[in-house]
């Protein structure tokens, strides 16, 4: 690689988004712990370093510190949000608590064009950026200049061009910062002298080699194949790396979408001719969920059942030592705190809900990729767009879309309604404009009138969102005519539903799934 960027993790929920933005600009990047030693950083030999944001204040007793001597390595450094404050504080500037926490949109003022960071950007004054901070820079260190401010943040972009040290109080990695991608590109191409030659094909080659080194020449791997984008890409990646030493086990847990089990079996057993085993375990999963309504408990129950059924499927097979999972980074970041102690949002059955005892080692080569990167990898592997463009489906399936206790009858109702919703989206020609769409069966009954008679039946919610990275999302703005058509079809065709509502909540504050 001609260049590689080291991103030090101080705990921001957006830190991996920095990595995927850099990779999207054709430069390789990795996220590493902010506790790296100077020796480890020199051994990594980065072309540039980025200090991520984070929830701490530089004055907190246990606030994360910058690695010693990091600003004297002769390597370009960009500090983002907390990373900028940490750079300022370490080099002799002053940080103070802002009058109020600044979160959301702001606009740049007082632009100074004399910087490689702003090269070719034209007039940025008035450009929208995205803030998320409680402290701000009161005074900058010696040798620094202020390049831009906002109405409430006097030092929004700063630099010491001689030492190639840069700071941004806002988050250039999020799409709401309209100039963010251009600023990052200038840091990469002008300050770090990267050439933009890294591609997903590089990741494919290195992943295949890493899988072969990890697994060895004789070990066998079992993949829990769901048929979704992540596990499908994983299946072809592993097959390309180790061939027939991969066995795909598809567990039909009774929580799948309409006819999904048959479709998955046809695709991977007949079309791709992979070693494929289908296990029908609906009774086991639904039985284990009996009486459970709390979302985290449902996830953990499904995770435990998955491992139990999976281990039985593995029994008697020789040399199977690895369980491969299509875990991707949004799963990880929402399930476990990162190096910088970001907050846990929810557990995922394949990363946060597994029991302590497991007889197989875990192989997760996709765990540092976002969904768009997984799709790019799938294109490199030759997966058709019909599969790559399929909306995500949660690991626990309908178990977290039937709110409250999960039963076979409720799943049947939800499956039919969800299929109608997706059919109408496809018929309207907007499926590819939506990142994820699905129905949710609520633990609520409402009074209705059908056929001149009183009904007291289920309420169904519809959810559709647009997003680039699944870390933030907005609800999709269907026409009233579309929503009316879908609602009428569901109420008329799905027995047990007499009321349909549409979810208009963004992420944040909501999550994409309801549970």
The 8 nearest C-alpha neighbors of each residue, nearest first, counted from 0:
[[1, 2, 3, 197, 27, 196, 26, 201],
 [0, 2, 193, 3, 194, 196, 197, 26],
 [3, 1, 193, 0, 46, 26, 27, 4],
 [2, 4, 27, 28, 46, 45, 26, 5],
 [3, 5, 28, 47, 45, 46, 48, 27],
 [4, 6, 48, 29, 45, 28, 49, 7],
 [7, 5, 49, 30, 48, 29, 50, 31],
 [8, 6, 33, 50, 31, 32, 30, 51],
 [7, 9, 33, 32, 51, 10, 339, 31],
 [10, 8, 339, 53, 51, 52, 33, 11],
 [339, 9, 11, 53, 341, 340, 8, 337],
 [12, 10, 53, 52, 13, 14, 9, 341],
 [11, 13, 14, 341, 10, 332, 53, 15],
 [14, 12, 16, 11, 15, 17, 470, 172],
 [15, 13, 11, 16, 17, 12, 51, 8],
 [16, 14, 18, 17, 13, 19, 30, 328],
 [15, 17, 19, 13, 18, 14, 20, 172],
 [16, 18, 15, 20, 172, 14, 19, 21],
 [19, 17, 15, 21, 16, 20, 28, 22],
 [18, 20, 22, 16, 21, 17, 23, 15],
 [21, 19, 23, 17, 18, 22, 16, 172],
 [22, 20, 24, 18, 23, 19, 26, 17],
 [23, 21, 26, 19, 25, 24, 27, 20],
 [22, 24, 20, 21, 25, 19, 26, 198],
 [25, 23, 21, 22, 26, 195, 20, 184],
 [24, 26, 195, 197, 22, 23, 196, 198],
 [27, 25, 22, 197, 195, 21, 24, 3],
 [26, 28, 3, 22, 197, 4, 25, 2],
 [29, 27, 4, 3, 18, 5, 22, 26],
 [28, 30, 5, 6, 18, 31, 4, 27],
 [29, 31, 6, 7, 5, 8, 15, 18],
 [32, 30, 7, 8, 6, 29, 33, 5],
 [31, 33, 34, 8, 338, 7, 35, 30],
 [32, 34, 7, 8, 35, 9, 31, 65],
 [33, 35, 32, 36, 66, 65, 64, 63],
 [36, 34, 33, 32, 39, 40, 37, 66],
 [35, 37, 39, 38, 66, 34, 40, 67],
 [38, 36, 40, 39, 41, 66, 67, 35],
 [37, 39, 41, 36, 40, 42, 35, 43],
 [40, 38, 42, 36, 37, 41, 35, 43],
 [39, 41, 43, 37, 42, 38, 36, 44],
 [42, 40, 44, 38, 43, 39, 37, 45],
 [41, 43, 39, 44, 40, 38, 45, 37],
 [42, 44, 40, 41, 45, 39, 5, 38],
 [45, 43, 41, 42, 40, 46, 3, 39],
 [46, 44, 47, 4, 3, 43, 5, 48],
 [45, 47, 3, 2, 191, 4, 74, 44],
 [46, 48, 75, 4, 45, 74, 191, 76],
 [47, 49, 76, 5, 4, 6, 75, 77],
 [50, 48, 6, 77, 76, 78, 51, 7],
 [51, 49, 82, 78, 7, 79, 6, 77],
 [52, 50, 82, 79, 8, 9, 14, 7],
 [53, 51, 81, 80, 11, 82, 79, 9],
 [52, 54, 11, 10, 9, 81, 55, 51],
 [53, 55, 11, 10, 56, 341, 52, 81],
 [56, 54, 53, 62, 57, 59, 81, 63],
 [55, 57, 58, 59, 62, 134, 54, 81],
 [56, 58, 62, 59, 85, 55, 84, 88],
 [57, 59, 56, 60, 62, 55, 61, 94],
 [60, 58, 62, 56, 61, 57, 55, 63],
 [59, 61, 62, 58, 57, 56, 63, 55],
 [62, 60, 59, 63, 58, 55, 64, 57],
 [61, 63, 59, 57, 60, 55, 64, 56],
 [64, 62, 61, 9, 65, 339, 57, 33],
 [63, 65, 62, 66, 85, 33, 57, 34],
 [64, 66, 67, 63, 85, 69, 33, 86],
 [67, 65, 69, 36, 37, 68, 64, 35],
 [66, 68, 69, 65, 37, 36, 70, 64],
 [67, 69, 71, 70, 66, 72, 37, 65],
 [68, 70, 71, 67, 66, 72, 37, 65],
 [71, 69, 68, 72, 76, 73, 74, 164],
 [72, 70, 68, 69, 73, 74, 162, 67],
 [73, 71, 74, 69, 70, 68, 41, 75],
 [72, 74, 71, 75, 162, 70, 163, 69],
 [73, 75, 72, 47, 76, 46, 48, 163],
 [76, 74, 163, 47, 164, 191, 48, 190],
 [77, 75, 48, 164, 49, 47, 165, 74],
 [78, 76, 165, 49, 166, 164, 50, 48],
 [77, 79, 83, 82, 166, 50, 49, 165],
 [78, 80, 82, 83, 167, 51, 52, 168],
 [79, 81, 168, 52, 83, 82, 169, 167],
 [82, 80, 52, 84, 83, 53, 85, 79],
 [81, 83, 78, 50, 79, 85, 51, 80],
 [84, 82, 78, 166, 79, 86, 80, 81],
 [85, 83, 81, 87, 86, 82, 88, 136],
 [84, 86, 82, 88, 83, 87, 89, 81],
 [87, 85, 83, 89, 84, 88, 90, 82],
 [86, 88, 92, 84, 90, 85, 89, 140],
 [89, 87, 92, 85, 91, 90, 86, 93],
 [90, 88, 86, 87, 91, 85, 92, 65],
 [91, 89, 87, 88, 140, 92, 86, 141],
 [92, 90, 140, 88, 89, 87, 93, 141],
 [91, 93, 140, 139, 87, 88, 138, 90],
 [92, 94, 138, 137, 88, 136, 139, 91],
 [95, 93, 136, 137, 135, 88, 84, 134],
 [96, 94, 134, 135, 137, 97, 136, 93],
 [95, 97, 134, 133, 135, 98, 94, 99],
 [96, 98, 134, 99, 133, 135, 95, 100],
 [99, 97, 96, 100, 133, 134, 101, 151],
 [100, 98, 97, 101, 133, 96, 134, 132],
 [99, 101, 133, 132, 102, 97, 98, 131],
 [102, 100, 132, 131, 130, 99, 133, 103],
 [103, 101, 131, 130, 100, 132, 104, 129],
 [104, 102, 130, 129, 131, 105, 101, 128],
 [103, 105, 129, 128, 130, 127, 106, 102],
 [104, 106, 128, 127, 129, 103, 149, 130],
 [107, 105, 127, 125, 126, 149, 128, 108],
 [106, 108, 149, 125, 124, 126, 148, 147],
 [107, 109, 124, 148, 149, 110, 147, 125],
 [110, 108, 147, 148, 111, 124, 107, 146],
 [109, 111, 147, 146, 108, 124, 112, 123],
 [112, 110, 146, 113, 147, 109, 114, 145],
 [113, 111, 114, 117, 110, 146, 118, 121],
 [112, 114, 111, 115, 117, 118, 146, 116],
 [115, 113, 116, 117, 112, 118, 160, 111],
 [114, 116, 118, 117, 189, 185, 190, 113],
 [115, 117, 114, 185, 118, 186, 182, 189],
 [118, 116, 115, 114, 120, 112, 119, 182],
 [117, 119, 115, 120, 116, 114, 185, 112],
 [120, 118, 121, 117, 115, 185, 181, 116],
 [121, 119, 118, 117, 122, 123, 181, 182],
 [122, 120, 119, 123, 118, 117, 112, 124],
 [121, 123, 124, 120, 110, 125, 126, 112],
 [124, 122, 126, 125, 121, 110, 107, 120],
 [123, 125, 108, 107, 126, 122, 110, 109],
 [124, 126, 106, 107, 123, 108, 127, 122],
 [127, 125, 123, 106, 107, 124, 128, 177],
 [126, 128, 106, 105, 176, 177, 125, 104],
 [129, 127, 176, 105, 104, 106, 175, 177],
 [130, 128, 104, 176, 103, 169, 170, 175],
 [131, 129, 169, 102, 103, 101, 104, 132],
 [132, 130, 102, 101, 103, 169, 129, 133],
 [133, 131, 101, 134, 100, 130, 102, 80],
 [132, 134, 100, 97, 96, 101, 99, 135],
 [135, 133, 96, 97, 95, 132, 94, 56],
 [136, 134, 94, 95, 97, 96, 137, 133],
 [135, 137, 94, 138, 93, 154, 84, 95],
 [136, 138, 94, 93, 95, 135, 139, 92],
 [139, 137, 93, 92, 136, 140, 94, 154],
 [138, 140, 92, 87, 143, 93, 141, 136],
 [141, 139, 92, 91, 143, 90, 87, 142],
 [140, 142, 143, 139, 91, 92, 90, 144],
 [141, 143, 159, 140, 144, 158, 161, 139],
 [144, 142, 159, 158, 141, 140, 139, 157],
 [145, 143, 158, 157, 146, 159, 142, 139],
 [144, 146, 157, 154, 147, 156, 158, 143],
 [145, 147, 111, 156, 157, 110, 144, 158],
 [148, 146, 110, 156, 109, 155, 108, 145],
 [147, 149, 155, 153, 108, 154, 107, 152],
 [150, 148, 107, 152, 108, 151, 106, 153],
 [149, 151, 152, 148, 153, 108, 106, 107],
 [150, 152, 149, 153, 148, 101, 105, 97],
 [153, 151, 149, 154, 148, 155, 150, 135],
 [154, 152, 148, 155, 149, 151, 150, 136],
 [153, 155, 148, 152, 145, 156, 136, 157],
 [154, 156, 148, 168, 147, 167, 152, 153],
 [157, 155, 167, 147, 146, 166, 154, 145],
 [158, 156, 145, 166, 146, 144, 165, 154],
 [159, 157, 165, 143, 144, 164, 160, 166],
 [160, 158, 143, 164, 161, 162, 163, 142],
 [159, 161, 163, 162, 158, 164, 114, 165],
 [160, 162, 163, 159, 164, 142, 158, 143],
 [161, 163, 160, 164, 159, 73, 75, 74],
 [164, 162, 160, 75, 161, 159, 165, 190],
 [163, 165, 76, 159, 162, 158, 75, 77],
 [166, 164, 158, 77, 157, 76, 78, 159],
 [165, 167, 78, 83, 157, 77, 156, 79],
 [168, 166, 156, 79, 169, 155, 83, 80],
 [167, 169, 80, 155, 79, 83, 156, 166],
 [168, 170, 130, 167, 129, 80, 171, 128],
 [169, 171, 172, 129, 173, 130, 79, 80],
 [179, 172, 170, 176, 173, 169, 180, 183],
 [171, 173, 17, 170, 179, 16, 20, 174],
 [174, 172, 175, 171, 176, 170, 179, 129],
 [173, 175, 176, 177, 172, 179, 171, 180],
 [174, 176, 173, 177, 129, 128, 127, 104],
 [177, 175, 128, 179, 129, 174, 171, 178],
 [176, 178, 179, 175, 127, 174, 128, 126],
 [179, 177, 181, 176, 180, 182, 126, 171],
 [180, 178, 171, 176, 182, 181, 177, 172],
 [179, 181, 183, 182, 178, 184, 171, 172],
 [182, 180, 184, 183, 179, 178, 185, 120],
 [183, 181, 179, 185, 184, 180, 116, 178],
 [184, 182, 186, 180, 185, 181, 179, 187],
 [185, 183, 181, 187, 182, 186, 188, 180],
 [186, 184, 189, 188, 182, 116, 187, 183],
 [185, 187, 190, 183, 184, 189, 116, 188],
 [188, 186, 191, 184, 185, 193, 190, 189],
 [187, 189, 192, 193, 185, 191, 186, 184],
 [190, 188, 185, 192, 186, 191, 187, 115],
 [189, 191, 186, 192, 187, 188, 75, 163],
 [190, 192, 187, 193, 47, 46, 188, 189],
 [193, 191, 188, 189, 190, 187, 194, 2],
 [194, 192, 188, 2, 191, 187, 195, 1],
 [193, 195, 196, 188, 192, 1, 26, 2],
 [196, 194, 25, 26, 197, 193, 24, 188],
 [195, 197, 25, 194, 198, 26, 1, 0],
 [198, 196, 25, 26, 195, 27, 201, 0],
 [199, 197, 200, 201, 25, 196, 202, 22],
 [200, 198, 202, 201, 376, 203, 375, 197],
 [199, 201, 203, 198, 202, 204, 379, 376],
 [202, 200, 199, 204, 203, 198, 205, 197],
 [201, 203, 199, 205, 200, 204, 206, 198],
 [204, 202, 200, 206, 201, 205, 207, 199],
 [203, 205, 201, 207, 206, 202, 200, 208],
 [204, 206, 208, 202, 207, 203, 209, 201],
 [207, 205, 209, 203, 208, 204, 202, 210],
 [206, 208, 240, 210, 204, 209, 205, 203],
 [207, 209, 205, 211, 206, 210, 212, 204],
 [208, 210, 206, 212, 211, 207, 213, 205],
 [211, 209, 213, 207, 212, 208, 214, 206],
 [210, 212, 208, 214, 209, 213, 215, 207],
 [211, 213, 209, 215, 210, 214, 208, 216],
 [214, 212, 210, 211, 215, 209, 208, 362],
 [215, 213, 211, 212, 218, 210, 216, 219],
 [214, 216, 212, 211, 213, 217, 218, 210],
 [215, 217, 218, 214, 211, 212, 241, 219],
 [216, 218, 215, 219, 318, 214, 244, 319],
 [219, 217, 318, 214, 319, 215, 216, 320],
 [218, 220, 319, 244, 318, 245, 320, 217],
 [221, 219, 321, 245, 319, 322, 244, 246],
 [220, 222, 246, 322, 247, 245, 323, 321],
 [223, 221, 323, 247, 224, 322, 248, 324],
 [222, 224, 248, 249, 247, 324, 225, 221],
 [223, 225, 249, 230, 222, 226, 247, 248],
 [224, 226, 227, 230, 249, 223, 250, 263],
 [227, 225, 263, 231, 224, 230, 228, 229],
 [228, 226, 225, 229, 230, 231, 391, 392],
 [227, 229, 231, 387, 230, 232, 386, 226],
 [230, 228, 325, 232, 231, 227, 233, 373],
 [229, 231, 325, 233, 232, 224, 227, 228],
 [232, 230, 234, 228, 233, 229, 226, 227],
 [233, 231, 377, 229, 235, 234, 230, 228],
 [232, 234, 230, 236, 231, 235, 325, 237],
 [235, 233, 231, 237, 232, 236, 230, 238],
 [234, 236, 238, 232, 237, 233, 239, 231],
 [237, 235, 233, 239, 234, 238, 232, 240],
 [238, 236, 240, 239, 234, 235, 241, 233],
 [237, 239, 242, 235, 240, 241, 236, 234],
 [238, 240, 236, 237, 242, 241, 235, 207],
 [239, 241, 237, 207, 238, 242, 236, 211],
 [242, 240, 238, 244, 239, 237, 243, 245],
 [243, 241, 238, 244, 239, 240, 245, 237],
 [244, 242, 245, 241, 238, 274, 246, 273],
 [243, 245, 219, 242, 241, 220, 246, 218],
 [246, 244, 220, 243, 221, 219, 238, 242],
 [245, 247, 274, 221, 275, 222, 220, 248],
 [248, 246, 222, 275, 221, 224, 274, 223],
 [249, 247, 276, 223, 224, 275, 277, 222],
 [248, 250, 277, 224, 223, 276, 225, 278],
 [251, 249, 278, 252, 277, 279, 248, 280],
 [250, 252, 279, 253, 280, 278, 281, 249],
 [251, 253, 281, 280, 254, 250, 284, 279],
 [252, 254, 281, 251, 255, 280, 285, 284],
 [255, 253, 397, 396, 252, 398, 410, 256],
 [256, 254, 253, 396, 259, 397, 257, 252],
 [255, 257, 259, 414, 258, 254, 397, 418],
 [256, 258, 259, 414, 255, 418, 415, 260],
 [259, 257, 260, 261, 256, 262, 255, 263],
 [260, 258, 262, 256, 257, 261, 263, 255],
 [261, 259, 263, 262, 258, 264, 251, 255],
 [260, 262, 264, 259, 263, 258, 265, 266],
 [261, 263, 259, 265, 260, 264, 266, 258],
 [264, 262, 266, 260, 226, 265, 261, 259],
 [263, 265, 261, 262, 268, 266, 267, 260],
 [264, 266, 262, 269, 263, 268, 267, 261],
 [267, 265, 270, 263, 264, 269, 268, 262],
 [266, 268, 271, 270, 264, 269, 265, 273],
 [269, 267, 272, 264, 273, 275, 265, 266],
 [268, 270, 272, 265, 267, 266, 271, 264],
 [271, 269, 266, 272, 267, 268, 265, 273],
 [270, 272, 267, 273, 269, 268, 266, 235],
 [273, 271, 268, 269, 270, 267, 274, 275],
 [274, 272, 268, 271, 275, 267, 247, 246],
 [273, 275, 246, 247, 272, 268, 245, 276],
 [276, 274, 247, 268, 273, 248, 246, 277],
 [277, 275, 248, 249, 247, 278, 274, 246],
 [276, 278, 249, 248, 250, 279, 275, 251],
 [279, 277, 250, 251, 280, 249, 276, 248],
 [278, 280, 251, 281, 250, 277, 252, 253],
 [279, 281, 252, 283, 282, 251, 278, 284],
 [280, 282, 253, 252, 284, 283, 279, 285],
 [283, 281, 285, 280, 284, 286, 253, 252],
 [282, 284, 286, 280, 281, 285, 287, 304],
 [285, 283, 287, 281, 286, 282, 252, 304],
 [286, 284, 288, 282, 287, 283, 281, 289],
 [285, 287, 283, 289, 284, 288, 282, 281],
 [286, 288, 284, 285, 289, 283, 300, 304],
 [289, 287, 285, 286, 291, 290, 284, 405],
 [290, 288, 286, 287, 291, 285, 404, 405],
 [289, 291, 404, 288, 292, 405, 287, 403],
 [292, 290, 404, 288, 289, 293, 297, 296],
 [291, 293, 403, 404, 294, 290, 297, 402],
 [292, 294, 296, 295, 291, 297, 403, 404],
 [295, 293, 297, 296, 514, 292, 298, 399],
 [296, 294, 298, 297, 293, 299, 346, 345],
 [295, 297, 299, 298, 293, 294, 300, 291],
 [296, 298, 300, 294, 295, 299, 301, 293],
 [299, 297, 295, 301, 296, 300, 348, 302],
 [298, 300, 352, 302, 296, 301, 297, 303],
 [301, 299, 297, 303, 302, 298, 296, 304],
 [300, 302, 304, 298, 299, 303, 305, 297],
 [303, 301, 348, 299, 305, 300, 353, 304],
 [302, 304, 300, 306, 305, 301, 299, 353],
 [305, 303, 307, 301, 306, 302, 308, 300],
 [304, 306, 302, 308, 303, 307, 309, 301],
 [305, 307, 309, 303, 304, 308, 310, 302],
 [308, 306, 304, 310, 309, 305, 303, 311],
 [309, 307, 311, 305, 310, 306, 304, 312],
 [308, 310, 306, 312, 311, 307, 305, 313],
 [309, 311, 313, 312, 307, 308, 306, 314],
 [312, 310, 314, 308, 313, 309, 307, 306],
 [311, 313, 309, 310, 314, 308, 248, 278],
 [312, 314, 310, 311, 316, 309, 315, 319],
 [315, 313, 311, 312, 316, 310, 317, 309],
 [314, 316, 317, 313, 312, 311, 319, 318],
 [317, 315, 314, 313, 319, 318, 312, 219],
 [316, 318, 319, 315, 219, 314, 320, 313],
 [317, 319, 218, 219, 320, 316, 217, 220],
 [320, 318, 219, 317, 220, 218, 321, 316],
 [319, 321, 359, 318, 360, 219, 218, 220],
 [320, 322, 220, 360, 359, 361, 319, 221],
 [321, 323, 361, 221, 359, 222, 362, 360],
 [324, 322, 362, 222, 361, 363, 221, 321],
 [323, 325, 363, 326, 222, 362, 223, 322],
 [324, 326, 230, 229, 233, 365, 363, 327],
 [325, 327, 366, 324, 365, 363, 330, 349],
 [328, 326, 366, 365, 368, 330, 329, 367],
 [327, 329, 331, 366, 367, 330, 368, 369],
 [330, 328, 332, 331, 327, 333, 369, 470],
 [331, 329, 328, 333, 327, 332, 334, 347],
 [330, 332, 328, 334, 329, 333, 335, 350],
 [331, 333, 329, 334, 330, 335, 328, 336],
 [334, 332, 344, 331, 330, 345, 343, 335],
 [335, 333, 346, 345, 331, 351, 343, 332],
 [334, 336, 343, 332, 331, 333, 337, 351],
 [335, 337, 341, 340, 343, 342, 332, 338],
 [338, 336, 339, 340, 341, 10, 335, 332],
 [339, 337, 32, 340, 8, 10, 9, 336],
 [10, 338, 340, 9, 337, 341, 8, 53],
 [341, 339, 336, 10, 337, 338, 342, 9],
 [342, 340, 10, 336, 337, 339, 11, 12],
 [341, 343, 336, 344, 340, 335, 333, 12],
 [342, 344, 335, 334, 336, 333, 345, 341],
 [345, 343, 333, 334, 342, 346, 335, 332],
 [346, 344, 334, 333, 343, 347, 295, 351],
 [345, 347, 334, 351, 352, 348, 333, 295],
 [346, 348, 351, 350, 349, 352, 334, 330],
 [347, 349, 352, 302, 298, 350, 351, 299],
 [348, 350, 347, 351, 352, 353, 302, 326],
 [351, 349, 347, 348, 352, 331, 353, 334],
 [350, 352, 346, 347, 334, 348, 353, 349],
 [353, 351, 348, 299, 302, 347, 346, 350],
 [352, 354, 302, 351, 303, 348, 355, 349],
 [355, 353, 356, 303, 352, 357, 302, 306],
 [354, 356, 357, 353, 352, 303, 358, 351],
 [357, 355, 354, 358, 353, 359, 306, 303],
 [356, 358, 359, 355, 354, 306, 360, 353],
 [357, 359, 356, 360, 310, 320, 321, 322],
 [360, 358, 321, 320, 357, 322, 361, 319],
 [359, 361, 321, 322, 320, 362, 358, 357],
 [362, 360, 322, 321, 323, 359, 363, 324],
 [361, 363, 323, 322, 364, 324, 321, 360],
 [364, 362, 324, 365, 366, 323, 326, 325],
 [363, 365, 366, 362, 206, 367, 210, 325],
 [366, 364, 327, 368, 363, 367, 326, 325],
 [365, 367, 327, 328, 326, 368, 363, 364],
 [368, 366, 328, 365, 327, 369, 364, 15],
 [369, 367, 365, 327, 328, 366, 372, 373],
 [368, 370, 372, 371, 328, 327, 373, 468],
 [369, 371, 373, 372, 374, 368, 468, 327],
 [370, 372, 374, 373, 369, 375, 468, 467],
 [373, 371, 375, 369, 374, 370, 368, 376],
 [374, 372, 370, 376, 375, 371, 377, 368],
 [373, 375, 377, 371, 372, 376, 387, 378],
 [374, 376, 372, 378, 377, 373, 371, 379],
 [377, 375, 373, 379, 374, 378, 199, 372],
 [378, 376, 374, 380, 232, 379, 375, 382],
 [377, 379, 381, 375, 380, 376, 382, 374],
 [378, 380, 376, 377, 381, 375, 200, 199],
 [381, 379, 377, 378, 382, 376, 235, 236],
 [382, 380, 378, 379, 377, 383, 376, 235],
 [381, 383, 377, 378, 380, 384, 387, 386],
 [384, 382, 385, 386, 381, 387, 378, 377],
 [383, 385, 387, 386, 388, 382, 378, 389],
 [386, 384, 383, 388, 387, 389, 382, 228],
 [387, 385, 384, 389, 388, 383, 228, 382],
 [388, 386, 384, 389, 374, 385, 228, 383],
 [389, 387, 386, 385, 384, 390, 431, 374],
 [388, 390, 386, 387, 391, 385, 228, 227],
 [389, 391, 435, 434, 388, 392, 436, 228],
 [392, 390, 435, 389, 227, 393, 228, 434],
 [391, 393, 396, 394, 390, 227, 435, 395],
 [394, 392, 396, 395, 391, 399, 397, 512],
 [393, 395, 396, 348, 392, 349, 347, 225],
 [396, 394, 398, 393, 399, 298, 301, 397],
 [397, 395, 393, 254, 398, 394, 255, 399],
 [396, 398, 400, 254, 399, 401, 255, 395],
 [397, 399, 396, 395, 400, 401, 254, 405],
 [400, 398, 397, 514, 401, 395, 396, 402],
 [401, 399, 397, 439, 398, 402, 440, 513],
 [402, 400, 440, 399, 398, 397, 405, 439],
 [403, 401, 441, 442, 400, 440, 399, 404],
 [402, 404, 292, 442, 401, 405, 293, 291],
 [403, 405, 292, 291, 290, 402, 406, 289],
 [404, 406, 401, 398, 403, 288, 409, 289],
 [407, 405, 409, 408, 410, 285, 404, 289],
 [406, 408, 410, 409, 411, 405, 285, 253],
 [409, 407, 411, 410, 406, 412, 405, 413],
 [410, 408, 412, 406, 411, 407, 413, 405],
 [409, 411, 413, 407, 408, 412, 414, 406],
 [410, 412, 408, 414, 409, 413, 407, 415],
 [413, 411, 409, 410, 415, 414, 408, 416],
 [412, 414, 410, 416, 411, 415, 417, 440],
 [415, 413, 411, 417, 257, 256, 412, 416],
 [414, 416, 418, 413, 412, 417, 411, 419],
 [417, 415, 413, 419, 418, 414, 489, 420],
 [416, 418, 438, 420, 414, 419, 415, 437],
 [417, 419, 421, 415, 420, 416, 422, 414],
 [418, 420, 422, 416, 417, 421, 423, 415],
 [419, 421, 417, 423, 418, 422, 485, 424],
 [420, 422, 424, 418, 423, 419, 425, 417],
 [423, 421, 419, 425, 424, 420, 418, 426],
 [422, 424, 426, 420, 425, 421, 427, 419],
 [425, 423, 421, 427, 426, 422, 430, 429],
 [426, 424, 428, 422, 430, 427, 423, 421],
 [425, 427, 423, 428, 424, 422, 429, 430],
 [428, 426, 424, 425, 429, 423, 430, 481],
 [427, 429, 425, 426, 430, 424, 431, 432],
 [428, 430, 432, 431, 427, 424, 425, 433],
 [431, 429, 425, 432, 424, 433, 428, 427],
 [430, 432, 433, 429, 388, 434, 428, 389],
 [433, 431, 429, 430, 434, 465, 428, 475],
 [432, 434, 465, 431, 430, 435, 464, 429],
 [433, 435, 465, 464, 466, 390, 432, 436],
 [436, 434, 390, 464, 463, 433, 391, 437],
 [437, 435, 463, 462, 464, 433, 434, 390],
 [436, 438, 462, 417, 461, 463, 439, 435],
 [437, 439, 461, 417, 460, 462, 440, 416],
 [440, 438, 400, 460, 459, 401, 441, 461],
 [441, 439, 459, 401, 402, 413, 400, 460],
 [440, 442, 443, 402, 458, 459, 439, 401],
 [443, 441, 402, 403, 440, 444, 457, 458],
 [444, 442, 441, 458, 457, 445, 456, 440],
 [445, 443, 457, 456, 458, 455, 442, 446],
 [446, 444, 455, 456, 447, 457, 458, 443],
 [445, 447, 455, 454, 456, 444, 453, 448],
 [448, 446, 454, 453, 497, 455, 445, 449],
 [447, 449, 453, 452, 454, 451, 450, 446],
 [448, 450, 452, 451, 453, 447, 454, 497],
 [449, 451, 452, 448, 453, 454, 447, 491],
 [452, 450, 449, 448, 453, 454, 447, 446],
 [453, 451, 450, 449, 448, 454, 447, 455],
 [452, 454, 448, 447, 449, 455, 446, 451],
 [455, 453, 447, 446, 448, 456, 452, 449],
 [456, 454, 446, 445, 444, 447, 453, 457],
 [455, 457, 444, 495, 496, 445, 497, 454],
 [458, 456, 444, 496, 495, 443, 497, 459],
 [457, 459, 498, 441, 444, 443, 499, 496],
 [458, 460, 440, 499, 439, 441, 498, 500],
 [461, 459, 500, 439, 501, 438, 499, 440],
 [462, 460, 438, 501, 437, 502, 439, 500],
 [461, 463, 502, 437, 436, 438, 501, 460],
 [464, 462, 436, 475, 435, 474, 437, 433],
 [465, 463, 474, 475, 473, 435, 434, 433],
 [464, 466, 434, 433, 473, 472, 475, 474],
 [467, 465, 472, 469, 468, 434, 471, 464],
 [468, 466, 469, 465, 371, 472, 434, 471],
 [467, 469, 470, 466, 369, 370, 471, 371],
 [470, 468, 471, 466, 472, 467, 329, 370],
 [469, 471, 468, 472, 329, 506, 13, 466],
 [472, 470, 506, 469, 507, 466, 468, 473],
 [471, 473, 466, 506, 465, 505, 464, 469],
 [474, 472, 505, 464, 465, 506, 475, 466],
 [473, 475, 464, 503, 505, 463, 465, 504],
 [474, 476, 464, 463, 465, 477, 473, 433],
 [477, 475, 474, 478, 503, 463, 464, 479],
 [478, 476, 475, 481, 479, 482, 480, 463],
 [477, 479, 481, 480, 482, 476, 483, 475],
 [478, 480, 482, 481, 483, 477, 484, 476],
 [481, 479, 483, 478, 482, 484, 477, 485],
 [480, 482, 484, 478, 483, 479, 485, 477],
 [483, 481, 479, 485, 484, 480, 486, 478],
 [482, 484, 480, 486, 481, 485, 479, 487],
 [485, 483, 481, 487, 482, 486, 480, 488],
 [486, 484, 488, 482, 487, 483, 489, 420],
 [485, 487, 483, 489, 488, 484, 499, 482],
 [488, 486, 484, 490, 485, 489, 491, 483],
 [489, 487, 485, 491, 486, 490, 492, 484],
 [488, 490, 492, 486, 493, 491, 487, 416],
 [489, 491, 497, 487, 496, 488, 493, 492],
 [492, 490, 488, 489, 487, 493, 494, 497],
 [493, 491, 489, 488, 490, 494, 416, 487],
 [494, 492, 489, 490, 491, 496, 495, 416],
 [493, 495, 496, 492, 412, 490, 491, 497],
 [494, 496, 456, 457, 493, 497, 412, 490],
 [497, 495, 457, 456, 490, 494, 498, 458],
 [496, 498, 490, 456, 447, 457, 458, 495],
 [497, 499, 458, 496, 459, 490, 500, 457],
 [500, 498, 459, 460, 486, 458, 501, 497],
 [499, 501, 460, 461, 459, 502, 498, 458],
 [502, 500, 461, 460, 462, 503, 499, 482],
 [501, 503, 462, 504, 461, 460, 500, 474],
 [504, 502, 474, 501, 505, 462, 475, 473],
 [505, 503, 502, 474, 509, 506, 473, 508],
 [504, 506, 473, 507, 472, 474, 509, 508],
 [507, 505, 509, 472, 508, 471, 510, 473],
 [508, 506, 509, 505, 471, 510, 472, 504],
 [507, 509, 506, 505, 510, 504, 471, 472],
 [510, 508, 506, 507, 505, 504, 511, 513],
 [511, 509, 506, 512, 507, 513, 508, 505],
 [510, 512, 513, 506, 509, 472, 464, 469],
 [513, 511, 514, 510, 400, 399, 393, 509],
 [512, 514, 511, 510, 400, 399, 439, 509],
 [513, 399, 512, 294, 400, 402, 510, 295]]
